[in-house]
Amino acid sequence: MTFESLKEIILATVNCGEEKVAPDAKLVPDVCADSLDTVELAMALEDKTGVNVPDDLMATFRTLNDLLAYLNEQGA
């Protein structure tokens, strides 16, 4: 998965400005405002990639690069 693909999913799922979606952006609070946003993002990622991202794991990702690395490790 490329960062651009991840960015498209984020922008379609989470209510944040495009300028906030950068590789080094923090998942919370830069991109996702709260835990509900992270749950919605996890569900959208699973729908689009087939990769399950458990809620407790989502909480461990510091940046979007961390999330992207996980998705790629899982074959997204």
C-alpha positions in Angstrom: 0.0 0.0 0.0 1.3 3.5 -0.8 0.9 6.5 1.4 -1.4 8.1 -1.2 -3.8 5.1 -0.9 -3.8 5.4 2.8 -4.4 9.1 2.6 -7.4 8.6 0.3 -9.0 6.2 2.8 -8.3 8.6 5.7 -9.8 11.6 3.9 -12.9 9.5 2.9 -13.4 8.3 6.5 -12.1 10.9 9.0 -13.2 14.6 9.1 -9.8 16.2 8.9 -8.1 18.6 6.5 -5.9 17.2 3.7 -3.0 19.3 5.0 -3.1 17.3 8.3 -2.6 13.9 6.5 1.2 13.6 6.3 3.5 10.6 6.8 4.8 12.0 10.1 1.4 13.2 11.4 0.3 11.8 14.7 -2.7 9.5 14.3 -4.3 11.2 17.4 -4.8 14.2 17.6 -3.5 15.4 14.2 -5.7 13.1 12.0 -8.2 11.4 14.3 -9.8 13.6 16.9 -10.8 10.8 19.2 -11.2 7.1 19.7 -14.4 7.0 17.7 -12.5 8.3 14.7 -9.8 5.6 15.1 -12.5 2.9 15.2 -14.1 4.2 12.1 -10.7 4.4 10.4 -9.8 0.8 11.4 -13.1 -0.4 10.0 -12.6 1.5 6.7 -9.1 0.1 6.4 -10.4 -3.5 6.9 -13.0 -2.9 4.3 -10.6 -1.5 1.7 -7.5 -3.7 2.4 -8.8 -6.8 4.1 -6.4 -6.2 6.9 -7.8 -6.4 10.4 -6.5 -3.6 12.7 -7.8 -4.2 16.2 -8.8 -1.1 18.2 -6.1 -1.8 20.9 -3.5 -1.9 18.2 -4.7 1.3 16.5 -4.0 3.0 19.8 -0.3 2.0 19.6 0.4 3.7 16.3 2.1 7.1 16.8 2.3 8.3 13.2 0.7 7.5 9.9 4.0 6.0 8.8 3.6 3.5 11.7 0.1 2.6 10.5 1.3 2.3 6.9 4.2 0.0 7.9 1.8 -2.3 9.8 -0.6 -2.5 6.8 2.3 -3.3 4.5 3.6 -6.0 6.9 0.1 -7.5 6.8 0.0 -7.6 3.0 -2.2 -4.6 2.3 
